Amino acid sequence: MNYDDILFLKGDEIVTLFKNRDLEILQAVKSAYQIHAQGDSSLPHSNFLRFPNNEKDRIIALPAYLGGEVNTAGIKWIASFPDNLSLGMERASATLILNSAQTGHPQAIMESSVISAKRTAASAAIAAQTIAAQDLRGKQTLTTLGLIGTGLINFETVRFLLATCPEIETLLIYDLSRERAEQFQHKCQQLSNIKSEGLEIVIVEDSNTIFQNASIISFATTATKPHIFDISTCRPGTIILHISLRDLSPEIILSADNIVDDVDHVCRAQTSIHLAEQKTGNRNFIRCTLGDILNGITPPRQDSNKITIFSPFGLGVLDLALGQLAYKLAAKHNQGTIIKSFLPVSWLEREECIVS
């Protein structure tokens, strides 16, 4: 490609490029966390575009730069419109732009809801694996995964957790919509067929059944404010992946061992972590970031019997890591469409005319 060319990648092309590459995706996300924790990144706060008299819908801009081997800048522009589900459409849609860190020129424009879902789920799976690794030395097996919310994010979370925590034998599923839960169960059965020994996949009638029986719990809902106020029935040492960020009351947050992806980013936009900060006036209840654990700075756990909550705000550097992976794979496998001469010729070389 020439410096003024740009690669265009459609969503289905990215699905094809990422097929059977779960381990590569996990490694890319893990490396992005490590690079970010080492300070070789730039991550301005994301900006939320909201609409008057509408609390649910939003479009978010996530600019970022990630150094290391990625060495790429860019921005993700992602919309979340929950009512799309009732129209038979996906909740989220997104576009990612990659820019050269040397020239600033745009290198690629790609559909990014696929990347966004995979980076979110992969980060949760890495957190679960990292936290559980210490527990497994003590023979606390993580055989039951509970899923609250049955959309794409939790489906991808199942996919990556089966790769990072192969001891999982049972999925417990809960959603406000029985129809969505049944659709989700069917999709997970397809993953079960991939996993040779199979999975037991059970739809439950309430979230408390999940609290009582699951050793890992993943929240991926469209909740805009806390709706869970009691997790006292959870097993000791339960790992909660609080992907949707706003399900748990601040009191629950304050009672747990809290790990986040980035302290400054997660303490905003009325997340449960943000509400806990407002309640206490400090951030002392956040023990560490996942990047610090991955870099060996902080232990995965301090108390194996305490409930651990991972709250990932979702960092733009992860989108860049997977976007760069898609970009390289597209070049290797001749995928996507190259738009020639995307940039205009220099203004010094343009022929001008004077209109009298």
PAVEX-981619 format. One line per field, with one value per residue (C-alpha): residue in three letters; z, x, y. Coordinates in steps of 0.02 Angstrom, whole numbers, plus 32768, in hexadecimal, padded with zeros to 4 digits. Example, Ala and Ser with C-alpha at 12.3 -4.5 7.8 and 13.67 -1.06 7.14 Angstrom:
<rs>
aa = [ALA/SER]
Z = [8186/8165]
X = [8267/82AC]
Y = [7F1F/7FCB]
</rs>
This chain:
<rs>
aa = [MET/ASN/TYR/ASP/ASP/ILE/LEU/PHE/LEU/LYS/GLY/ASP/GLU/ILE/VAL/THR/LEU/PHE/LYS/ASN/ARG/ASP/LEU/GLU/ILE/LEU/GLN/ALA/VAL/LYS/SER/ALA/TYR/GLN/ILE/HIS/ALA/GLN/GLY/ASP/SER/SER/LEU/PRO/HIS/SER/ASN/PHE/LEU/ARG/PHE/PRO/ASN/ASN/GLU/LYS/ASP/ARG/ILE/ILE/ALA/LEU/PRO/ALA/TYR/LEU/GLY/GLY/GLU/VAL/ASN/THR/ALA/GLY/ILE/LYS/TRP/ILE/ALA/SER/PHE/PRO/ASP/ASN/LEU/SER/LEU/GLY/MET/GLU/ARG/ALA/SER/ALA/THR/LEU/ILE/LEU/ASN/SER/ALA/GLN/THR/GLY/HIS/PRO/GLN/ALA/ILE/MET/GLU/SER/SER/VAL/ILE/SER/ALA/LYS/ARG/THR/ALA/ALA/SER/ALA/ALA/ILE/ALA/ALA/GLN/THR/ILE/ALA/ALA/GLN/ASP/LEU/ARG/GLY/LYS/GLN/THR/LEU/THR/THR/LEU/GLY/LEU/ILE/GLY/THR/GLY/LEU/ILE/ASN/PHE/GLU/THR/VAL/ARG/PHE/LEU/LEU/ALA/THR/CYS/PRO/GLU/ILE/GLU/THR/LEU/LEU/ILE/TYR/ASP/LEU/SER/ARG/GLU/ARG/ALA/GLU/GLN/PHE/GLN/HIS/LYS/CYS/GLN/GLN/LEU/SER/ASN/ILE/LYS/SER/GLU/GLY/LEU/GLU/ILE/VAL/ILE/VAL/GLU/ASP/SER/ASN/THR/ILE/PHE/GLN/ASN/ALA/SER/ILE/ILE/SER/PHE/ALA/THR/THR/ALA/THR/LYS/PRO/HIS/ILE/PHE/ASP/ILE/SER/THR/CYS/ARG/PRO/GLY/THR/ILE/ILE/LEU/HIS/ILE/SER/LEU/ARG/ASP/LEU/SER/PRO/GLU/ILE/ILE/LEU/SER/ALA/ASP/ASN/ILE/VAL/ASP/ASP/VAL/ASP/HIS/VAL/CYS/ARG/ALA/GLN/THR/SER/ILE/HIS/LEU/ALA/GLU/GLN/LYS/THR/GLY/ASN/ARG/ASN/PHE/ILE/ARG/CYS/THR/LEU/GLY/ASP/ILE/LEU/ASN/GLY/ILE/THR/PRO/PRO/ARG/GLN/ASP/SER/ASN/LYS/ILE/THR/ILE/PHE/SER/PRO/PHE/GLY/LEU/GLY/VAL/LEU/ASP/LEU/ALA/LEU/GLY/GLN/LEU/ALA/TYR/LYS/LEU/ALA/ALA/LYS/HIS/ASN/GLN/GLY/THR/ILE/ILE/LYS/SER/PHE/LEU/PRO/VAL/SER/TRP/LEU/GLU/ARG/GLU/GLU/CYS/ILE/VAL/SER]
Z = [8000/7FDB/8063/8022/8012/8097/80BF/80D4/8137/814A/81E4/818F/8151/8203/823E/81BB/81E7/82A2/828C/82F3/8333/83E7/8431/83C2/83F7/84AE/849D/8442/84CC/8556/8504/84F2/85AD/85D5/8560/85A6/865B/862E/85F6/853B/8507/84FE/8532/853D/8590/851D/84ED/84FB/847E/84CC/8491/84E7/8552/8529/85AE/8551/84A8/8493/841A/8464/841C/845C/841E/844B/8424/844E/8442/8448/83B0/8386/8378/8335/8356/8330/836B/8381/8368/83B5/83C6/8446/8424/8492/8440/83A0/83ED/83E2/8329/8307/82F7/8356/83EB/83BD/831E/830D/829C/82BF/8269/8275/825B/823D/82D7/8263/81EC/823A/8195/819F/8172/8188/81A4/81E6/822F/82E8/8344/8328/836B/83FD/8433/8426/8482/850E/8523/8513/859B/8610/85EB/860C/86B2/86E5/86B4/870D/87AE/87AA/878E/8844/887D/8815/8875/890A/88A7/889E/87F8/878D/873C/8735/86D3/86F1/866A/868D/85E7/8546/84BE/8450/84DA/854E/84BC/848F/8548/8549/84B0/84FE/85AB/8560/851E/85BE/863F/85ED/8693/867A/866C/8687/8647/86A8/8641/867B/8618/862F/8586/857F/84C1/84C1/8542/84D3/843B/84A3/84E0/842C/83FA/8490/845F/83BE/8425/848F/83F3/83D6/8486/847B/8526/8513/858D/85F9/85C9/863B/8637/86E8/8724/8791/87AE/8860/881B/87C3/8860/88C2/8845/87D3/87F6/876A/8745/86AD/86A5/85F5/85FA/85BD/866F/8687/8746/87CF/87DF/8846/88FF/8952/8921/89CD/8985/8916/893A/8992/8911/8885/87F2/87AB/86FE/8706/864C/8641/86D4/871B/8761/8812/88A1/88E7/898B/8930/88DE/8986/89D1/894B/890D/8877/87DC/8748/869F/86BC/875D/8711/8684/86EA/876E/86FF/869D/8734/8734/87D5/87FA/87E0/8854/88D9/88C6/88DC/8977/89CB/8984/8953/88E6/896D/8951/88A7/88C9/881F/8762/86FB/86A2/8747/876C/86BD/86D1/8778/87DF/8845/8879/8829/88D4/8988/89D0/896E/89CE/89A5/890F/8885/880B/8766/871E/8670/862C/8580/8542/8494/8496/848E/83F1/83A4/83CF/8379/82ED/82C7/82CD/824F/81E3/81DC/81BC/8131/80DC/80F0/80AC/802B/8080/807D/7FFD/7FDF/7FB4/7F49/7F61/7FF4/801D/7FA7/7F48/7F9C/7F95/7F46/7EB1/7E94/7DFE/7E36/7DD7/7DFA/7DE6/7DAC]
X = [8000/8038/803B/7F99/7F3A/7EC2/7E80/7DC5/7D8E/7CDA/7C97/7C83/7D36/7D74/7D0A/7D62/7E0F/7DF5/7DAB/7E0B/7E82/7E44/7EF1/7F3D/7EB2/7ECE/7F89/7F6C/7EF8/7F6D/8001/7F9B/7F75/802D/8067/7FE4/8015/80CA/8098/80BA/800F/7FA2/7EED/7E81/7DD8/7D51/7CC9/7C11/7B98/7AEB/7A41/79C3/7942/7994/79FA/7A13/7A5D/7B0E/7B9F/7C4E/7CF4/7D8F/7E33/7ED5/7F8C/7FDF/809C/8105/80F9/804D/8088/7FE1/7F6A/7EB1/7E00/7D67/7CBB/7C3C/7B80/7B15/7A5A/7A08/795D/79AA/7993/78D6/78E9/794E/79EF/7A93/7AA0/7B4D/7B9C/7C4B/7CD4/7D8F/7E0F/7EC8/7F4B/8005/8067/80F0/808C/7FDF/7F95/7EFC/7F2C/7E89/7DD0/7D7A/7CD5/7CF6/7C63/7CB9/7D5E/7D07/7CAB/7D44/7DBA/7D39/7D1C/7DD4/7E01/7D81/7DC3/7E76/7E3F/7DE6/7E7A/7EF6/7E92/7E67/7F1B/7F43/7EA6/7ECD/7F6D/7EFA/7E8B/7DF4/7DAD/7D4A/7CCF/7C2F/7C1B/7B84/7B4C/7AD7/7AA6/7A9F/7AE3/7B7D/7BF4/7BCC/7BCD/7C7D/7CA9/7C75/7CE2/7D7E/7D60/7D5A/7E08/7E50/7DF1/7DD7/7D9D/7CF3/7C6D/7BC7/7B79/7AEB/7A8C/7A17/79C2/7924/78EC/78D1/78D6/7983/79BE/7987/79DD/7A7A/7A70/7A66/7AFF/7B61/7B34/7B92/7C2B/7C0A/7C19/7CC4/7CF9/7D0E/7CCA/7C34/7BE2/7B48/7AE7/7A55/79DC/79B0/791D/7976/7A22/7A2B/7A3A/7AD7/7B1A/7B03/7B54/7BD0/7C88/7C9A/7C0D/7C09/7B96/7B78/7AD2/7A8D/7A6E/7A86/7A82/7A9C/7A18/7A79/7A82/7AA9/7B28/7B35/7B09/7BA3/7C26/7CC7/7D48/7CCB/7D11/7C99/7CBB/7C59/7C63/7BC9/7C08/7B63/7B0B/7B52/7B2B/7BBB/7BA9/7BD1/7C67/7CA8/7C98/7D02/7DB5/7DB2/7E1D/7E04/7E54/7E7B/7E52/7E36/7DC9/7D58/7D36/7CC0/7C1C/7BB9/7C04/7BEE/7CA5/7C84/7BEE/7C59/7CDA/7C52/7C14/7CBF/7D17/7DAF/7DEB/7E41/7DC8/7E1A/7EAC/7F02/7EF4/7EF8/7F93/7FF0/7FC6/7FFB/80A0/80C1/80B4/801C/7FDF/7F3D/7EEA/7F05/7E7E/7E45/7DA0/7D70/7D01/7D67/7D16/7D69/7D20/7D65/7D34/7D6E/7E0E/7E2D/7EDC/7E8A/7E2B/7ECF/7F24/7E9D/7E89/7F43/7F35/7EA5/7F09/7FA0/7F35/7ED8/7F7D/7FBC/7F1E/7EF1/7E4D/7DF2/7DEA/7E79/7E3E/7EC4/7EFA/7E86/7EE5/7EDE/7F76/7FDB/7F88/8028/800C/7F55/7F22/7EC2/7E48/7E0C/7D54/7D31]
Y = [8000/80B1/8135/8182/80DD/80A0/7FF2/7FD9/7F3F/7F07/7EAE/7E05/7E10/7E2A/7D97/7D2C/7D6E/7D4C/7C9E/7C1C/7CA3/7CAF/7C93/7D1C/7D93/7D6B/7D89/7E2F/7E6C/7E30/7E89/7F29/7F29/7F0E/7F99/8010/7FE8/800D/80BB/80A6/80E5/817E/816B/8207/81F2/81B0/822B/81FE/8247/823E/8277/82EA/828D/81E6/818C/80E9/8115/8155/8160/815B/8197/813C/8188/8132/8111/806A/8057/7FBA/7F4B/7F93/8049/8085/8114/811A/8131/80C2/810F/8097/80A9/804F/8052/7FCB/7FDA/7F96/7EEA/7EF9/7F24/7E88/7EED/7EE9/7F5E/7F9E/7FDD/8023/8064/8063/80D3/80A7/812F/8121/8155/8195/8204/820D/81D6/8163/80B1/8053/8068/7FCD/7F93/7F83/7F34/7E8B/7ECD/7F24/7E87/7E1A/7E90/7EA7/7DEC/7DC1/7E3E/7DF0/7D41/7D78/7DC3/7D23/7CB7/7D28/7D32/7C79/7C43/7C66/7C0A/7B71/7B58/7B41/7ACA/7B3D/7B04/7B7B/7B05/7B6D/7C0F/7C7D/7CF7/7D89/7DD7/7D72/7DE2/7DDC/7E14/7D84/7D0A/7D40/7D38/7C81/7C62/7CAC/7C64/7BB6/7BDA/7C24/7BBC/7B11/7AC7/7B1A/7A93/7AEE/7B8F/7BDD/7C5E/7CE8/7D72/7DD8/7D95/7CD9/7CE1/7D32/7CB4/7C24/7C71/7C85/7BD1/7B94/7BFA/7BBA/7B08/7B28/7B54/7ABA/7A4E/7A9A/7A6D/79B1/7984/79F7/7A6F/7A6A/7B07/7B35/7BC8/7BFF/7C66/7CE5/7D2F/7CEB/7C3A/7C75/7CC7/7C26/7BB1/7C0A/7C1E/7CA1/7D1C/7D8E/7E25/7E68/7EC4/7F6B/7FA8/8063/805E/7FDC/7F55/7ED4/7EFF/7E59/7DD3/7D85/7CDA/7CD9/7C57/7C8D/7CBF/7CDD/7D3E/7DBF/7E06/7EA9/7ECD/7F3B/7FA4/7FE2/7F47/7F43/7FB9/8020/7FC0/7F1D/7F6F/7FAB/7EFD/7EAA/7E9F/7F15/7F08/7F7F/7F9E/8056/80B3/815F/811F/80AE/8134/8196/818E/814E/80A1/803D/8062/811B/8115/80C0/814B/81CE/8174/8167/81FF/8198/8108/80A2/8012/7FF0/7F7D/7F7C/7F72/7ED4/7F15/7F21/7E6A/7E33/7E91/7E3A/7EDA/7EA5/7DF6/7DB6/7DA6/7DD8/7D68/7CCF/7CCA/7D7D/7DA2/7DF4/7E6D/7E9C/7F3E/7F66/800F/7FD8/8029/806B/801E/7F72/7FA3/7FDE/7F39/7ED1/7F50/7F41/7E83/7E8B/7F03/7E8E/7DF4/7E4F/7E7A/7DC7/7D76/7DFB/7E2B/7ED0/7F5B/7FD4/8083/80D1/8185/81A4/8243/82D9/8313/839B/8444/8485/8411/8434/849B/8533/859B/864A/8669/8719]
</rs>
